[in-house]
Amino acid sequence: MVTRDEVRRIAEQALASYRELDDGAAVVEILSGDELGERRISPYTASPISWENSWVVYVARKRVMLMSSLIIIISKTDGRIVYAGPVNDEG
């Protein structure tokens, strides 16, 4: 089982490699899939996501504009990045 601290490290390493992000993108919140509550998350992916077996990492960007939230979904089992990208929550 991957811990919240390990998830932060994995996410920060992933952020460092994403060239399309501006400098200053940072992890701001890490939630277990079962902690999402009422949040509507609709990642742009055709693959099903097992929320109960996932960590959801919210990322802040330096640029402030109307755009979708950026998340990284990480498997609780093996630390694999399941999804990284927008959440489809613009507006």
Short mmCIF file of the C-alpha atoms (twelve columns), coordinates in Angstrom:
data_MODEL
# 
_entry.id   MODEL 
# 
loop_
_atom_site.group_PDB 
_atom_site.id 
_atom_site.type_symbol 
_atom_site.label_atom_id 
_atom_site.label_alt_id 
_atom_site.label_comp_id 
_atom_site.label_asym_id 
_atom_site.label_seq_id 
_atom_site.Cartn_x 
_atom_site.Cartn_y 
_atom_site.Cartn_z 
_atom_site.pdbx_PDB_model_num 
ATOM 1  C CA . MET A 1  0.000   0.000  0.000   1 
ATOM 2  C CA . VAL A 2  1.357   3.382  -1.052  1 
ATOM 3  C CA . THR A 3  1.251   6.047  1.679   1 
ATOM 4  C CA . ARG A 4  0.193   9.689  1.322   1 
ATOM 5  C CA . ASP A 5  3.834   10.774 1.787   1 
ATOM 6  C CA . GLU A 6  4.967   8.432  -0.991  1 
ATOM 7  C CA . VAL A 7  2.197   9.791  -3.224  1 
ATOM 8  C CA . ARG A 8  3.475   13.346 -2.694  1 
ATOM 9  C CA . ARG A 9  6.975   12.282 -3.753  1 
ATOM 10 C CA . ILE A 10 5.677   10.437 -6.845  1 
ATOM 11 C CA . ALA A 11 3.507   13.405 -7.847  1 
ATOM 12 C CA . GLU A 12 6.302   15.943 -7.347  1 
ATOM 13 C CA . GLN A 13 8.649   13.841 -9.488  1 
ATOM 14 C CA . ALA A 14 5.985   13.608 -12.188 1 
ATOM 15 C CA . LEU A 15 5.405   17.377 -12.111 1 
ATOM 16 C CA . ALA A 16 9.100   17.995 -12.625 1 
ATOM 17 C CA . SER A 17 8.945   16.030 -15.887 1 
ATOM 18 C CA . TYR A 18 5.822   17.666 -17.380 1 
ATOM 19 C CA . ARG A 19 7.217   20.296 -19.734 1 
ATOM 20 C CA . GLU A 20 3.827   21.786 -20.595 1 
ATOM 21 C CA . LEU A 21 3.381   23.053 -17.035 1 
ATOM 22 C CA . ASP A 22 4.695   26.443 -16.090 1 
ATOM 23 C CA . ASP A 23 7.324   26.704 -13.384 1 
ATOM 24 C CA . GLY A 24 5.796   26.723 -9.953  1 
ATOM 25 C CA . ALA A 25 3.200   23.973 -10.402 1 
ATOM 26 C CA . ALA A 26 2.868   22.318 -7.023  1 
ATOM 27 C CA . VAL A 27 0.960   19.648 -5.135  1 
ATOM 28 C CA . VAL A 28 -1.722  21.349 -3.052  1 
ATOM 29 C CA . GLU A 29 -3.955  18.511 -1.890  1 
ATOM 30 C CA . ILE A 30 -3.849  14.719 -1.732  1 
ATOM 31 C CA . LEU A 31 -7.078  12.823 -1.199  1 
ATOM 32 C CA . SER A 32 -7.856  9.151  -1.007  1 
ATOM 33 C CA . GLY A 33 -10.542 8.189  -3.510  1 
ATOM 34 C CA . ASP A 34 -12.961 7.638  -0.641  1 
ATOM 35 C CA . GLU A 35 -12.321 11.198 0.650   1 
ATOM 36 C CA . LEU A 36 -13.625 12.879 -2.522  1 
ATOM 37 C CA . GLY A 37 -17.145 13.241 -1.168  1 
ATOM 38 C CA . GLU A 38 -19.278 15.448 -3.425  1 
ATOM 39 C CA . ARG A 39 -16.446 16.422 -5.773  1 
ATOM 40 C CA . ARG A 40 -17.214 15.678 -9.395  1 
ATOM 41 C CA . ILE A 41 -14.151 14.294 -11.096 1 
ATOM 42 C CA . SER A 42 -14.371 13.397 -14.778 1 
ATOM 43 C CA . PRO A 43 -10.894 12.769 -16.112 1 
ATOM 44 C CA . TYR A 44 -10.501 12.736 -19.881 1 
ATOM 45 C CA . THR A 45 -9.852  9.008  -20.119 1 
ATOM 46 C CA . ALA A 46 -11.703 6.012  -21.486 1 
ATOM 47 C CA . SER A 47 -10.116 3.702  -18.931 1 
ATOM 48 C CA . PRO A 48 -12.197 3.004  -15.828 1 
ATOM 49 C CA . ILE A 49 -10.719 4.306  -12.578 1 
ATOM 50 C CA . SER A 50 -11.036 2.386  -9.321  1 
ATOM 51 C CA . TRP A 51 -11.528 5.356  -6.980  1 
ATOM 52 C CA . GLU A 52 -11.340 3.268  -3.800  1 
ATOM 53 C CA . ASN A 53 -7.879  2.081  -4.894  1 
ATOM 54 C CA . SER A 54 -6.596  5.507  -5.910  1 
ATOM 55 C CA . TRP A 55 -5.030  8.646  -4.542  1 
ATOM 56 C CA . VAL A 56 -6.085  11.930 -6.161  1 
ATOM 57 C CA . VAL A 57 -3.475  14.688 -6.195  1 
ATOM 58 C CA . TYR A 58 -4.621  18.242 -6.935  1 
ATOM 59 C CA . VAL A 59 -2.021  20.460 -8.568  1 
ATOM 60 C CA . ALA A 60 -1.884  24.266 -8.468  1 
ATOM 61 C CA . ARG A 61 -0.523  26.150 -11.440 1 
ATOM 62 C CA . LYS A 62 1.084   29.577 -11.403 1 
ATOM 63 C CA . ARG A 63 -1.053  30.840 -14.277 1 
ATOM 64 C CA . VAL A 64 -4.416  32.115 -13.117 1 
ATOM 65 C CA . MET A 65 -7.109  31.787 -15.736 1 
ATOM 66 C CA . LEU A 66 -10.327 29.929 -16.348 1 
ATOM 67 C CA . MET A 67 -9.149  26.384 -16.907 1 
ATOM 68 C CA . SER A 68 -9.774  22.890 -15.672 1 
ATOM 69 C CA . SER A 69 -8.224  21.668 -12.445 1 
ATOM 70 C CA . LEU A 70 -5.171  19.503 -12.929 1 
ATOM 71 C CA . ILE A 71 -4.954  16.185 -11.097 1 
ATOM 72 C CA . ILE A 72 -2.698  13.169 -10.912 1 
ATOM 73 C CA . ILE A 73 -4.352  9.867  -10.000 1 
ATOM 74 C CA . ILE A 74 -2.003  7.350  -8.399  1 
ATOM 75 C CA . SER A 75 -2.679  3.702  -7.625  1 
ATOM 76 C CA . LYS A 76 -2.710  2.903  -3.898  1 
ATOM 77 C CA . THR A 77 -1.485  -0.595 -4.690  1 
ATOM 78 C CA . ASP A 78 1.709   0.027  -6.654  1 
ATOM 79 C CA . GLY A 79 2.240   3.803  -6.961  1 
ATOM 80 C CA . ARG A 80 1.627   3.774  -10.703 1 
ATOM 81 C CA . ILE A 81 0.282   6.976  -12.244 1 
ATOM 82 C CA . VAL A 82 -3.140  6.031  -13.576 1 
ATOM 83 C CA . TYR A 83 -3.998  9.457  -15.003 1 
ATOM 84 C CA . ALA A 84 -2.446  12.906 -15.170 1 
ATOM 85 C CA . GLY A 85 -4.325  15.772 -16.704 1 
ATOM 86 C CA . PRO A 86 -7.403  17.961 -16.562 1 
ATOM 87 C CA . VAL A 87 -10.530 17.086 -14.619 1 
ATOM 88 C CA . ASN A 88 -13.213 18.511 -16.928 1 
ATOM 89 C CA . ASP A 89 -14.420 21.061 -14.343 1 
ATOM 90 C CA . GLU A 90 -13.920 24.322 -16.250 1 
ATOM 91 C CA . GLY A 91 -16.150 27.189 -15.299 1 
# 
